[in-house]
């Protein structure tokens, strides 16, 4: 029973659409503006830096909470399943006809709970790449590529390395449009200045 509760709760936590809710508070449906994606980057571009950072923190928190709750209620490998369901809930939220975000922030939160050494490298690296390139997609893709080798390097069990590979593959698949735009030179950069960034 505790396993089922942990897994259901993980999906429900992941499916809380903080980006969508932030947009509704501001009178905007983020599915129809900017990139149309229900993630922190579109919030950042559309509503401004403060809102974007807030949504990112909340998305990270729900991934972390799903893993910590599963750890409290179950043993391995169920926290891995909870992490996967939290990411799936974000990407496919039942409340929004299964159309959500790309899962990067939720995956980062899950990694904090599952593999803190990996997260300790990738989270700062993500911010550094964003600052240097102003491409959120490049930072997310780079971290996805680096995640599995880091998990192996730090000596995590092979089940954890396998989870890292699956989560990274999912992130890369969700970014296939970004990859195509990067190759064409048409990917949008993010503004790091103060105030609200223009919708692009």
N, C-alpha and C positions, 0 to 999 in steps of 0.2 A: 504493500500500500504506500509506503514512504517513497519507494522508487517511482511509482506512477505519479504521486503528488509532486515530486521534484521535477519530473519531466514535463508535466502539464504546466506547472508554474514557470518553468524555464521558457517554454514557448510563449506563454501569456506575457511574461515580462518583456521578452524580446519584441513582442508585437505591439507594445505601447508606442504609438506613432508620435514621438515628441516633436519631430519636425512639422508634421501636419498640424498638431495642436498649437505650436508656436505661430504658424501661419494663420490659423483661425483666430487666435487672440488678436492678431494685427489686421484681421479682415482680409486675408489673402489665402487662396487655395494654392499651395505650392506645387500641386500637380499640374497647374496651368500656367505657371510663370517660371522664368529662368530655364533651368535644364529640365524641369518637370520631375526631378528626382526628390524623393522624400528623405533627404539626408542633410547632415550639418553643413555641407558645402553650399547647397542651394539656399539654405537658411542664411548663411554668411553673406552670400551674394545678394540675396533679395531683401533681407530684413536688417542686415548689418552685423558688425563684428560681435557685439555683446550677445545677441540672440544666437549667432552661430556657435560661439564658444559654449554658451549654456546648453544648447541642444547636444553638442558633442560630448560634454561632460555627462549629461543624463544618459546618452546612448552607451558610453563606456560603462557607466554605473550599472545599467541593467544587464550587460553581459557579465560583469563581475559578480553581481548579486545572484544571477542564475547559477553560477559555478559554486559560489560559497554556500548557498542554500543546499545544493546537491551534495556538497561535501559534508554538510552537517547531517543530512538525512540518509545518505547512502555511502557505499564504498566504490572504488574503481571497478568497472570503467564508466559508471553512470555519470560522474561529473563531466566526462567527455561528451556523452550523449546530451547532457543538459546544455553544454556550451554550443553544440551543433544546433539544438532546437532553439536556443536564444537567437542565434544568427538567422536561422530559418524564419523565426517569428518576425524579425526585423525586415527581412527581404520579402516575405510573403505574409503580411499581417491579415488575419481573418477579418478585421474591422474595415479594411479598405480594399476589399475584393482581391486580396493577395498581391497587391502592388505596393511595394515599399522601397526602402533604400538599398544601398549596395553592401551594407554590412561591415564596413571597415571599423568603425568606432566600436560596434558591439563585439566584433572579433578581438579588438584590442583589449576590451574589458575582460573577455573570456580568457585571453592569454595572461592577463594579470593574475587571474585566479588559478590557472592551470600551470603556467610556466613563467613565473615572475622574472627569471633571469633573461628569458627571451624578450619579454615585454620591456625590461629595463634597458635593453639595447634598441629595440624597434620604436618605442614611443618617442624618445628624444630624436632618433634618426628621422622619423617622419616629420617632426617639426623643423629640423634643420633643412631637409630637402625642400619643404614648402617655402621656407624663408629664402633659400638660395635660388630656387627656380620659379616660385610662385605658381607651380603646377601641383595642385592637390592630387591629381591622378598619378603623376609621376612618383610622388611620395608613397602613395598607396600601393602602386604596382611594385616599386622597389622593395617595400617592406614585405609584401606577399612573396616575392621571389626569395628574399633572405630568410624567411621564417623557418622553413623546414631544415635547411642546413644548420641554422643556429640551434634548433631543438636537438638535432643529432650531436652537434658539437658540445653542447652543455650536458650531454649524457642522460637526457630524459628517456623514459621507457619507449620502446618502439610503438606502442599504442598511441603515445602522445605525439611522436614524430609523424605517425600516420594521420592523426587528426590534424596536425599542422599542415600536412600536404593537402588534405581535402579542403580545409578552410582556405588555404592560399589559392587552390585551384578555383574555388567558388568565387573568391574576390577577383581573380583574373578574368573569369568568364563574365562577371558583372561589369568589368571595365573594358570589354572588347570594343565598345564604341569609342571610348576614350583613346584606346590604343590606335584605332584607325585614324582618329583626328590628330593624334600626335604625329603619326607617320605622314599625314597630309599637311601638317603645320597649321591646322585650324583649331587646335584645342585652346580653350579660354584659360587665361591666367586669372589668379585671384588677386584682388586688391587688398593690401595689408594696411592701408591707411585708416585713419579714424573715420567714424561715421558710417553711413549706409553706402554700400557699394551699388553701382547700377545693375539692373537686371540684364543678363546677357544670355 
